[in-house]
Amino acid sequence: MAEEYDLRTDELLVRKWRHKSTLGAQGGWQEEVGEPRVGPVTCLDAEMIKENCSNPVFLRKDTKTSFQWRIRNLPHPKDVFDVSVQPSERCIVIKTSNKKYYKKFAIPDLDRSQLPLDSSALSFTHANNTLIVSYKKPKEILTLEQNLMKELKKLKGTGEGDVDCKTQ
């Protein structure tokens, strides 16, 4: 796992995970929080077939008090969207009444801490063709993040992106 924080605001900018493959080789990085550094694949073959730039873009960008997901390029009005919690499947479901968009996703932070999903913590808004889904962080996650920030404050940042980490 690799995380990147803003040293001034203590905001989590990027969290990536790298898992080993079945044969034990290092796999690629999977973005959990933040925008991918490399854009989506635009050229699929030699004939220059390109991905449509109006496709929805799903990404996570957390705030201090909530987990937040942004889905860009969704031109539908807010009343078309239905955002709900599926506690049995431990995920959040976004769907539209006109059946133009459907997305099911989990909250890995809650899964790692084995915390239940609460539908009262979920909210959403829509502006500028972007659907913003927010899930209020539970107290356990907030205290865990505060403890982590205390540990990070002990490390000295030597430059942009450089932190003195001792490995064992």
N, C-alpha and C positions, 0 to 999 in steps of 0.2 A: 504494500500500500504506500502511496505517496500523496501528501497533502501540501497545498500551497495556501498560505494565509497572507492577508494584507497586514503589514507590520503596524500601520497607523490605526486601523479600525478593528483589528483582530477578526476580520471577516474571512470565512472560509471561501476561497476562490475556486480551487480545484481539488478533487479527490479522485484518485485513480487506483485501480486494483490490477495486479498482474497475477494470473494463476498459471500453474504448470499444466501442460497438456497430459494426455493419458500416458504418453511415453516418458514423461518427466522433463521435456524441454520447456524453456521459458515461452509463454504465450505472449500475445500482444497486450497492450494496456487497454483496460475498459474504463471509460469515464463514468463516474457515479455522480459527481457534482461538477458543474461548470460546463463551459462550451468546449467542444473538441478543438484541439490546436490545429489539426488538419481538417479541412473542409470535407464534405461528402464527395464521393467519387463522381466526377462530372463526365468523364469520357469512358464509355464502356467498351467500345471497339474502335476499329480503324475508321469506320464510317462516321464517326463523330456523333453517336447517339448520346444525347445529354439528358440528365435528370431534369424534370420540370422544376423551375425555380419557385413555383407556387405551391409545392407540396408542403404539408405541415411539418414544422421542425419542433421536436420535443426535447427539452433540456431542463435540468434542475439547477436552481440557483437559490440557496438557502439564505434566510435572514437570521438575526440573532434569536428571534422568538418562534420562528416557524420554518418548516420545510416548504419549499416553494418550487412548483414546476411551471414552466412557460411553454405554451404551444403556440408558435407563430404561424401565420398564414391560415387562420381560421376566420373567414369573413362572415360567418353566421351570427345572428343576434344572440344576446345572452339567454333569452327565454327558450331557445332551441336546445341548449345544453342541459344534460342531466349528469351531475357528478355525485357519486355515492360510494360508500364504503361497503365492501363485502367481507365481513369479519370471518366467515367460514373459509374463504380463500386467502385471507390476509392481504388484500389488495384494494386499490381504488380503481373505480371504473368511470370512464368518461364516455358518454355516448350522446348522439344528437337524435332528436325526434324525426329529422328528415333522413336519417340513416346515411349521412355523409361522412361521419367520423366515429371511430370506436377505438378506445385505448384502455388497456388494463395494465396496471403497474403496481409494484410493491414498494414499501418503504424499508430499505435494507437496514437502516439504523434501528428501527423498531424490531426487526427480525433478529438482529444481533443481540439486542438487549432482552429479547423475548417479552416484549410489552404488547398488550392488546391494542387493537385499533378502536378509536372512538369516533363515531359519526358527528358528535357535537364539535369536535376539533377541526372539522373540514369546512372550508369556505372557498368560493371562487368568484372571480370577476372577469369581465371581458371589456377590452378597450384596444383600439388601434389594430384590429384583426389578430389580437393576441389573447388567448385564454390563460388566466393566471389562477392556478389551483394552490391553495395554502392549507397546510395542516399544522395546527399549533403544537409545538414541541411539548411533550410531557415533562413534568418536574424532574424525573429521573435522568432524562437526556440533558436537560439544562444544567443539572449539577455535574453530570459527567463532563460536559463541555467546559464548565467553569474550572474543574480540576485539571483538565487538559490544558487550558489556557495558562493556568498557574505554572504548569510544568514547562510550557513553551516559553514563558517569560524568563525562565531561568537560563535558557539557551541564548547565546549571543549571536545576533545576525551580523555577519562580517561584510555583507554586500548584497546586491540585488539577487535574491534567490539563494544565497549561501548561508547556511546555518551550521554551526559546529556540532555535528552529531557524532557521538562516540558509539561505535559498533562493537559488539562482543563476539 
